[in-house]
Amino acid sequence: MNKQSGAVLLASLVIVALLAFLSVSFIYRTQTSQQLVVSYQDRVATEQVAKNVIEYVLSDVDNLV
């Protein structure tokens, strides 16, 4: 009976360790994905600002002529 209890305990520890590893991996991937999304949003916003500035400058040039 003692060997069975030890085997069950060992199996439980392995399962808990595996679940902990999977949880940490999931959290890491989620954070990485979130950083990628924020970076993409910043890039899109920067491109939009640049396009707006170009349009503004070109419209001023058209008004001067």
PDB file of N, CA, C and O in Angstrom:
ATOM      1  N   MET A   1       0.825  -1.196   0.000  1.00  0.00           N
ATOM      2  CA  MET A   1       0.000   0.000   0.000  1.00  0.00           C
ATOM      3  C   MET A   1       0.866   1.256   0.000  1.00  0.00           C
ATOM      4  O   MET A   1       0.489   2.262  -0.601  1.00  0.00           O
ATOM      5  N   ASN A   2       2.008   1.214   0.656  1.00  0.00           N
ATOM      6  CA  ASN A   2       2.879   2.372   0.748  1.00  0.00           C
ATOM      7  C   ASN A   2       3.479   2.725  -0.610  1.00  0.00           C
ATOM      8  O   ASN A   2       3.613   3.903  -0.941  1.00  0.00           O
ATOM      9  N   LYS A   3       3.847   1.694  -1.409  1.00  0.00           N
ATOM     10  CA  LYS A   3       4.407   1.952  -2.731  1.00  0.00           C
ATOM     11  C   LYS A   3       3.355   2.565  -3.647  1.00  0.00           C
ATOM     12  O   LYS A   3       3.669   3.420  -4.476  1.00  0.00           O
ATOM     13  N   GLN A   4       2.104   2.127  -3.496  1.00  0.00           N
ATOM     14  CA  GLN A   4       1.030   2.690  -4.315  1.00  0.00           C
ATOM     15  C   GLN A   4       0.804   4.158  -3.978  1.00  0.00           C
ATOM     16  O   GLN A   4       0.589   4.979  -4.869  1.00  0.00           O
ATOM     17  N   SER A   5       0.854   4.482  -2.700  1.00  0.00           N
ATOM     18  CA  SER A   5       0.681   5.874  -2.283  1.00  0.00           C
ATOM     19  C   SER A   5       1.800   6.742  -2.831  1.00  0.00           C
ATOM     20  O   SER A   5       1.567   7.870  -3.265  1.00  0.00           O
ATOM     21  N   GLY A   6       3.015   6.212  -2.810  1.00  0.00           N
ATOM     22  CA  GLY A   6       4.158   6.952  -3.357  1.00  0.00           C
ATOM     23  C   GLY A   6       4.021   7.159  -4.856  1.00  0.00           C
ATOM     24  O   GLY A   6       4.354   8.228  -5.368  1.00  0.00           O
ATOM     25  N   ALA A   7       3.536   6.153  -5.559  1.00  0.00           N
ATOM     26  CA  ALA A   7       3.354   6.268  -7.008  1.00  0.00           C
ATOM     27  C   ALA A   7       2.273   7.290  -7.340  1.00  0.00           C
ATOM     28  O   ALA A   7       2.417   8.076  -8.277  1.00  0.00           O
ATOM     29  N   VAL A   8       1.196   7.274  -6.569  1.00  0.00           N
ATOM     30  CA  VAL A   8       0.120   8.242  -6.792  1.00  0.00           C
ATOM     31  C   VAL A   8       0.619   9.649  -6.499  1.00  0.00           C
ATOM     32  O   VAL A   8       0.311  10.584  -7.237  1.00  0.00           O
ATOM     33  N   LEU A   9       1.383   9.804  -5.433  1.00  0.00           N
ATOM     34  CA  LEU A   9       1.946  11.105  -5.088  1.00  0.00           C
ATOM     35  C   LEU A   9       2.876  11.592  -6.191  1.00  0.00           C
ATOM     36  O   LEU A   9       2.812  12.754  -6.592  1.00  0.00           O
ATOM     37  N   LEU A  10       3.732  10.717  -6.678  1.00  0.00           N
ATOM     38  CA  LEU A  10       4.657  11.085  -7.750  1.00  0.00           C
ATOM     39  C   LEU A  10       3.895  11.469  -9.017  1.00  0.00           C
ATOM     40  O   LEU A  10       4.233  12.458  -9.667  1.00  0.00           O
ATOM     41  N   ALA A  11       2.886  10.705  -9.366  1.00  0.00           N
ATOM     42  CA  ALA A  11       2.077  11.021 -10.548  1.00  0.00           C
ATOM     43  C   ALA A  11       1.380  12.369 -10.376  1.00  0.00           C
ATOM     44  O   ALA A  11       1.293  13.154 -11.321  1.00  0.00           O
ATOM     45  N   SER A  12       0.889  12.629  -9.177  1.00  0.00           N
ATOM     46  CA  SER A  12       0.233  13.910  -8.904  1.00  0.00           C
ATOM     47  C   SER A  12       1.208  15.066  -9.037  1.00  0.00           C
ATOM     48  O   SER A  12       0.869  16.106  -9.602  1.00  0.00           O
ATOM     49  N   LEU A  13       2.412  14.890  -8.522  1.00  0.00           N
ATOM     50  CA  LEU A  13       3.427  15.939  -8.627  1.00  0.00           C
ATOM     51  C   LEU A  13       3.807  16.201 -10.078  1.00  0.00           C
ATOM     52  O   LEU A  13       3.997  17.351 -10.474  1.00  0.00           O
ATOM     53  N   VAL A  14       3.918  15.150 -10.864  1.00  0.00           N
ATOM     54  CA  VAL A  14       4.241  15.315 -12.286  1.00  0.00           C
ATOM     55  C   VAL A  14       3.127  16.082 -12.994  1.00  0.00           C
ATOM     56  O   VAL A  14       3.398  16.975 -13.797  1.00  0.00           O
ATOM     57  N   ILE A  15       1.889  15.739 -12.699  1.00  0.00           N
ATOM     58  CA  ILE A  15       0.755  16.429 -13.321  1.00  0.00           C
ATOM     59  C   ILE A  15       0.722  17.895 -12.908  1.00  0.00           C
ATOM     60  O   ILE A  15       0.501  18.768 -13.748  1.00  0.00           O
ATOM     61  N   VAL A  16       0.938  18.174 -11.635  1.00  0.00           N
ATOM     62  CA  VAL A  16       0.944  19.557 -11.153  1.00  0.00           C
ATOM     63  C   VAL A  16       2.085  20.338 -11.805  1.00  0.00           C
ATOM     64  O   VAL A  16       1.896  21.485 -12.209  1.00  0.00           O
ATOM     65  N   ALA A  17       3.260  19.729 -11.910  1.00  0.00           N
ATOM     66  CA  ALA A  17       4.392  20.400 -12.552  1.00  0.00           C
ATOM     67  C   ALA A  17       4.095  20.679 -14.020  1.00  0.00           C
ATOM     68  O   ALA A  17       4.422  21.752 -14.526  1.00  0.00           O
ATOM     69  N   LEU A  18       3.486  19.734 -14.698  1.00  0.00           N
ATOM     70  CA  LEU A  18       3.131  19.919 -16.103  1.00  0.00           C
ATOM     71  C   LEU A  18       2.111  21.043 -16.267  1.00  0.00           C
ATOM     72  O   LEU A  18       2.238  21.874 -17.166  1.00  0.00           O
ATOM     73  N   LEU A  19       1.108  21.070 -15.406  1.00  0.00           N
ATOM     74  CA  LEU A  19       0.115  22.139 -15.467  1.00  0.00           C
ATOM     75  C   LEU A  19       0.740  23.503 -15.176  1.00  0.00           C
ATOM     76  O   LEU A  19       0.384  24.497 -15.809  1.00  0.00           O
ATOM     77  N   ALA A  20       1.662  23.550 -14.228  1.00  0.00           N
ATOM     78  CA  ALA A  20       2.344  24.807 -13.921  1.00  0.00           C
ATOM     79  C   ALA A  20       3.159  25.274 -15.124  1.00  0.00           C
ATOM     80  O   ALA A  20       3.138  26.456 -15.471  1.00  0.00           O
ATOM     81  N   PHE A  21       3.871  24.356 -15.755  1.00  0.00           N
ATOM     82  CA  PHE A  21       4.664  24.696 -16.937  1.00  0.00           C
ATOM     83  C   PHE A  21       3.771  25.208 -18.063  1.00  0.00           C
ATOM     84  O   PHE A  21       4.089  26.210 -18.703  1.00  0.00           O
ATOM     85  N   LEU A  22       2.662  24.527 -18.304  1.00  0.00           N
ATOM     86  CA  LEU A  22       1.744  24.957 -19.357  1.00  0.00           C
ATOM     87  C   LEU A  22       1.139  26.326 -19.047  1.00  0.00           C
ATOM     88  O   LEU A  22       0.948  27.142 -19.949  1.00  0.00           O
ATOM     89  N   SER A  23       0.840  26.573 -17.785  1.00  0.00           N
ATOM     90  CA  SER A  23       0.283  27.871 -17.392  1.00  0.00           C
ATOM     91  C   SER A  23       1.280  28.991 -17.627  1.00  0.00           C
ATOM     92  O   SER A  23       0.924  30.039 -18.167  1.00  0.00           O
ATOM     93  N   VAL A  24       2.515  28.778 -17.228  1.00  0.00           N
ATOM     94  CA  VAL A  24       3.557  29.792 -17.429  1.00  0.00           C
ATOM     95  C   VAL A  24       3.781  30.029 -18.919  1.00  0.00           C
ATOM     96  O   VAL A  24       3.932  31.174 -19.347  1.00  0.00           O
ATOM     97  N   SER A  25       3.802  28.973 -19.701  1.00  0.00           N
ATOM     98  CA  SER A  25       3.977  29.110 -21.149  1.00  0.00           C
ATOM     99  C   SER A  25       2.829  29.896 -21.767  1.00  0.00           C
ATOM    100  O   SER A  25       3.048  30.748 -22.629  1.00  0.00           O
ATOM    101  N   PHE A  26       1.618  29.613 -21.333  1.00  0.00           N
ATOM    102  CA  PHE A  26       0.451  30.323 -21.852  1.00  0.00           C
ATOM    103  C   PHE A  26       0.519  31.805 -21.508  1.00  0.00           C
ATOM    104  O   PHE A  26       0.248  32.654 -22.357  1.00  0.00           O
ATOM    105  N   ILE A  27       0.879  32.118 -20.268  1.00  0.00           N
ATOM    106  CA  ILE A  27       0.983  33.515 -19.845  1.00  0.00           C
ATOM    107  C   ILE A  27       2.064  34.228 -20.651  1.00  0.00           C
ATOM    108  O   ILE A  27       1.861  35.363 -21.083  1.00  0.00           O
ATOM    109  N   TYR A  28       3.200  33.584 -20.858  1.00  0.00           N
ATOM    110  CA  TYR A  28       4.289  34.185 -21.631  1.00  0.00           C
ATOM    111  C   TYR A  28       3.842  34.461 -23.065  1.00  0.00           C
ATOM    112  O   TYR A  28       4.097  35.540 -23.601  1.00  0.00           O
ATOM    113  N   ARG A  29       3.178  33.491 -23.684  1.00  0.00           N
ATOM    114  CA  ARG A  29       2.719  33.676 -25.069  1.00  0.00           C
ATOM    115  C   ARG A  29       1.676  34.778 -25.150  1.00  0.00           C
ATOM    116  O   ARG A  29       1.653  35.538 -26.119  1.00  0.00           O
ATOM    117  N   THR A  30       0.819  34.874 -24.150  1.00  0.00           N
ATOM    118  CA  THR A  30      -0.200  35.917 -24.142  1.00  0.00           C
ATOM    119  C   THR A  30       0.443  37.290 -24.046  1.00  0.00           C
ATOM    120  O   THR A  30       0.045  38.214 -24.756  1.00  0.00           O
ATOM    121  N   GLN A  31       1.434  37.431 -23.173  1.00  0.00           N
ATOM    122  CA  GLN A  31       2.122  38.709 -23.035  1.00  0.00           C
ATOM    123  C   GLN A  31       2.861  39.075 -24.314  1.00  0.00           C
ATOM    124  O   GLN A  31       2.851  40.235 -24.726  1.00  0.00           O
ATOM    125  N   THR A  32       3.500  38.097 -24.944  1.00  0.00           N
ATOM    126  CA  THR A  32       4.212  38.351 -26.189  1.00  0.00           C
ATOM    127  C   THR A  32       3.238  38.787 -27.277  1.00  0.00           C
ATOM    128  O   THR A  32       3.522  39.719 -28.030  1.00  0.00           O
ATOM    129  N   SER A  33       2.105  38.124 -27.361  1.00  0.00           N
ATOM    130  CA  SER A  33       1.095  38.493 -28.357  1.00  0.00           C
ATOM    131  C   SER A  33       0.569  39.899 -28.098  1.00  0.00           C
ATOM    132  O   SER A  33       0.344  40.667 -29.033  1.00  0.00           O
ATOM    133  N   GLN A  34       0.377  40.226 -26.844  1.00  0.00           N
ATOM    134  CA  GLN A  34      -0.113  41.555 -26.495  1.00  0.00           C
ATOM    135  C   GLN A  34       0.908  42.616 -26.892  1.00  0.00           C
ATOM    136  O   GLN A  34       0.530  43.671 -27.403  1.00  0.00           O
ATOM    137  N   GLN A  35       2.192  42.356 -26.668  1.00  0.00           N
ATOM    138  CA  GLN A  35       3.233  43.297 -27.058  1.00  0.00           C
ATOM    139  C   GLN A  35       3.263  43.487 -28.571  1.00  0.00           C
ATOM    140  O   GLN A  35       3.473  44.599 -29.056  1.00  0.00           O
ATOM    141  N   LEU A  36       3.054  42.407 -29.315  1.00  0.00           N
ATOM    142  CA  LEU A  36       3.020  42.511 -30.771  1.00  0.00           C
ATOM    143  C   LEU A  36       1.841  43.360 -31.233  1.00  0.00           C
ATOM    144  O   LEU A  36       1.977  44.159 -32.160  1.00  0.00           O
ATOM    145  N   VAL A  37       0.699  43.193 -30.599  1.00  0.00           N
ATOM    146  CA  VAL A  37      -0.484  43.972 -30.969  1.00  0.00           C
ATOM    147  C   VAL A  37      -0.258  45.448 -30.682  1.00  0.00           C
ATOM    148  O   VAL A  37      -0.587  46.295 -31.513  1.00  0.00           O
ATOM    149  N   VAL A  38       0.292  45.766 -29.529  1.00  0.00           N
ATOM    150  CA  VAL A  38       0.556  47.160 -29.176  1.00  0.00           C
ATOM    151  C   VAL A  38       1.555  47.770 -30.154  1.00  0.00           C
ATOM    152  O   VAL A  38       1.383  48.910 -30.586  1.00  0.00           O
ATOM    153  N   SER A  39       2.581  47.028 -30.500  1.00  0.00           N
ATOM    154  CA  SER A  39       3.571  47.510 -31.463  1.00  0.00           C
ATOM    155  C   SER A  39       2.924  47.776 -32.819  1.00  0.00           C
ATOM    156  O   SER A  39       3.205  48.792 -33.455  1.00  0.00           O
ATOM    157  N   TYR A  40       2.070  46.876 -33.254  1.00  0.00           N
ATOM    158  CA  TYR A  40       1.383  47.052 -34.537  1.00  0.00           C
ATOM    159  C   TYR A  40       0.471  48.279 -34.498  1.00  0.00           C
ATOM    160  O   TYR A  40       0.430  49.053 -35.454  1.00  0.00           O
ATOM    161  N   GLN A  41      -0.258  48.455 -33.397  1.00  0.00           N
ATOM    162  CA  GLN A  41      -1.147  49.611 -33.272  1.00  0.00           C
ATOM    163  C   GLN A  41      -0.352  50.913 -33.310  1.00  0.00           C
ATOM    164  O   GLN A  41      -0.777  51.882 -33.940  1.00  0.00           O
ATOM    165  N   ASP A  42       0.796  50.941 -32.642  1.00  0.00           N
ATOM    166  CA  ASP A  42       1.645  52.130 -32.667  1.00  0.00           C
ATOM    167  C   ASP A  42       2.128  52.426 -34.081  1.00  0.00           C
ATOM    168  O   ASP A  42       2.155  53.581 -34.504  1.00  0.00           O
ATOM    169  N   ARG A  43       2.508  51.384 -34.806  1.00  0.00           N
ATOM    170  CA  ARG A  43       2.997  51.566 -36.173  1.00  0.00           C
ATOM    171  C   ARG A  43       1.891  52.098 -37.076  1.00  0.00           C
ATOM    172  O   ARG A  43       2.128  53.001 -37.879  1.00  0.00           O
ATOM    173  N   VAL A  44       0.692  51.550 -36.951  1.00  0.00           N
ATOM    174  CA  VAL A  44      -0.436  52.007 -37.767  1.00  0.00           C
ATOM    175  C   VAL A  44      -0.771  53.461 -37.440  1.00  0.00           C
ATOM    176  O   VAL A  44      -1.028  54.255 -38.344  1.00  0.00           O
ATOM    177  N   ALA A  45      -0.769  53.810 -36.166  1.00  0.00           N
ATOM    178  CA  ALA A  45      -1.061  55.189 -35.764  1.00  0.00           C
ATOM    179  C   ALA A  45       0.000  56.143 -36.301  1.00  0.00           C
ATOM    180  O   ALA A  45      -0.326  57.238 -36.758  1.00  0.00           O
ATOM    181  N   THR A  46       1.264  55.735 -36.249  1.00  0.00           N
ATOM    182  CA  THR A  46       2.349  56.572 -36.763  1.00  0.00           C
ATOM    183  C   THR A  46       2.212  56.774 -38.264  1.00  0.00           C
ATOM    184  O   THR A  46       2.397  57.884 -38.763  1.00  0.00           O
ATOM    185  N   GLU A  47       1.891  55.712 -38.982  1.00  0.00           N
ATOM    186  CA  GLU A  47       1.695  55.829 -40.430  1.00  0.00           C
ATOM    187  C   GLU A  47       0.529  56.758 -40.750  1.00  0.00           C
ATOM    188  O   GLU A  47       0.602  57.538 -41.699  1.00  0.00           O
ATOM    189  N   GLN A  48      -0.531  56.683 -39.977  1.00  0.00           N
ATOM    190  CA  GLN A  48      -1.691  57.541 -40.219  1.00  0.00           C
ATOM    191  C   GLN A  48      -1.341  59.002 -39.973  1.00  0.00           C
ATOM    192  O   GLN A  48      -1.750  59.875 -40.738  1.00  0.00           O
ATOM    193  N   VAL A  49      -0.593  59.273 -38.919  1.00  0.00           N
ATOM    194  CA  VAL A  49      -0.167  60.646 -38.641  1.00  0.00           C
ATOM    195  C   VAL A  49       0.708  61.155 -39.781  1.00  0.00           C
ATOM    196  O   VAL A  49       0.552  62.294 -40.221  1.00  0.00           O
ATOM    197  N   ALA A  50       1.621  60.324 -40.259  1.00  0.00           N
ATOM    198  CA  ALA A  50       2.493  60.728 -41.363  1.00  0.00           C
ATOM    199  C   ALA A  50       1.672  61.031 -42.619  1.00  0.00           C
ATOM    200  O   ALA A  50       1.934  62.021 -43.302  1.00  0.00           O
ATOM    201  N   LYS A  51       0.694  60.198 -42.924  1.00  0.00           N
ATOM    202  CA  LYS A  51      -0.164  60.452 -44.093  1.00  0.00           C
ATOM    203  C   LYS A  51      -0.937  61.755 -43.931  1.00  0.00           C
ATOM    204  O   LYS A  51      -1.077  62.517 -44.887  1.00  0.00           O
ATOM    205  N   ASN A  52      -1.437  62.013 -42.731  1.00  0.00           N
ATOM    206  CA  ASN A  52      -2.175  63.254 -42.488  1.00  0.00           C
ATOM    207  C   ASN A  52      -1.280  64.472 -42.657  1.00  0.00           C
ATOM    208  O   ASN A  52      -1.708  65.481 -43.217  1.00  0.00           O
ATOM    209  N   VAL A  53      -0.050  64.390 -42.183  1.00  0.00           N
ATOM    210  CA  VAL A  53       0.890  65.503 -42.327  1.00  0.00           C
ATOM    211  C   VAL A  53       1.195  65.739 -43.803  1.00  0.00           C
ATOM    212  O   VAL A  53       1.227  66.883 -44.256  1.00  0.00           O
ATOM    213  N   ILE A  54       1.418  64.669 -44.547  1.00  0.00           N
ATOM    214  CA  ILE A  54       1.703  64.804 -45.980  1.00  0.00           C
ATOM    215  C   ILE A  54       0.517  65.451 -46.696  1.00  0.00           C
ATOM    216  O   ILE A  54       0.704  66.354 -47.511  1.00  0.00           O
ATOM    217  N   GLU A  55      -0.687  65.001 -46.398  1.00  0.00           N
ATOM    218  CA  GLU A  55      -1.875  65.598 -47.016  1.00  0.00           C
ATOM    219  C   GLU A  55      -2.004  67.074 -46.658  1.00  0.00           C
ATOM    220  O   GLU A  55      -2.357  67.891 -47.510  1.00  0.00           O
ATOM    221  N   TYR A  56      -1.723  67.418 -45.411  1.00  0.00           N
ATOM    222  CA  TYR A  56      -1.808  68.812 -44.972  1.00  0.00           C
ATOM    223  C   TYR A  56      -0.793  69.678 -45.706  1.00  0.00           C
ATOM    224  O   TYR A  56      -1.119  70.764 -46.186  1.00  0.00           O
ATOM    225  N   VAL A  57       0.432  69.188 -45.786  1.00  0.00           N
ATOM    226  CA  VAL A  57       1.486  69.951 -46.460  1.00  0.00           C
ATOM    227  C   VAL A  57       1.150  70.116 -47.937  1.00  0.00           C
ATOM    228  O   VAL A  57       1.302  71.207 -48.487  1.00  0.00           O
ATOM    229  N   LEU A  58       0.699  69.054 -48.580  1.00  0.00           N
ATOM    230  CA  LEU A  58       0.362  69.140 -49.996  1.00  0.00           C
ATOM    231  C   LEU A  58      -0.828  70.060 -50.239  1.00  0.00           C
ATOM    232  O   LEU A  58      -0.872  70.753 -51.256  1.00  0.00           O
ATOM    233  N   SER A  59      -1.781  70.079 -49.334  1.00  0.00           N
ATOM    234  CA  SER A  59      -2.924  70.978 -49.508  1.00  0.00           C
ATOM    235  C   SER A  59      -2.495  72.430 -49.337  1.00  0.00           C
ATOM    236  O   SER A  59      -3.025  73.310 -50.015  1.00  0.00           O
ATOM    237  N   ASP A  60      -1.546  72.698 -48.446  1.00  0.00           N
ATOM    238  CA  ASP A  60      -1.014  74.053 -48.292  1.00  0.00           C
ATOM    239  C   ASP A  60      -0.259  74.477 -49.538  1.00  0.00           C
ATOM    240  O   ASP A  60      -0.357  75.632 -49.953  1.00  0.00           O
ATOM    241  N   VAL A  61       0.486  73.577 -50.136  1.00  0.00           N
ATOM    242  CA  VAL A  61       1.225  73.891 -51.360  1.00  0.00           C
ATOM    243  C   VAL A  61       0.241  74.213 -52.477  1.00  0.00           C
ATOM    244  O   VAL A  61       0.473  75.143 -53.249  1.00  0.00           O
ATOM    245  N   ASP A  62      -0.840  73.472 -52.575  1.00  0.00           N
ATOM    246  CA  ASP A  62      -1.856  73.740 -53.596  1.00  0.00           C
ATOM    247  C   ASP A  62      -2.498  75.110 -53.381  1.00  0.00           C
ATOM    248  O   ASP A  62      -2.822  75.800 -54.349  1.00  0.00           O
ATOM    249  N   ASN A  63      -2.683  75.502 -52.139  1.00  0.00           N
ATOM    250  CA  ASN A  63      -3.283  76.801 -51.842  1.00  0.00           C
ATOM    251  C   ASN A  63      -2.332  77.952 -52.146  1.00  0.00           C
ATOM    252  O   ASN A  63      -2.783  79.055 -52.455  1.00  0.00           O
ATOM    253  N   LEU A  64      -1.045  77.720 -52.067  1.00  0.00           N
ATOM    254  CA  LEU A  64      -0.067  78.771 -52.336  1.00  0.00           C
ATOM    255  C   LEU A  64       0.071  79.052 -53.826  1.00  0.00           C
ATOM    256  O   LEU A  64       0.418  80.164 -54.227  1.00  0.00           O
ATOM    257  N   VAL A  65      -0.196  78.058 -54.628  1.00  0.00           N
ATOM    258  CA  VAL A  65       0.014  78.203 -56.079  1.00  0.00           C
ATOM    259  C   VAL A  65      -1.113  78.929 -56.728  1.00  0.00           C
ATOM    260  O   VAL A  65      -1.096  79.137 -57.941  1.00  0.00           O
TER     261      VAL A  65
END
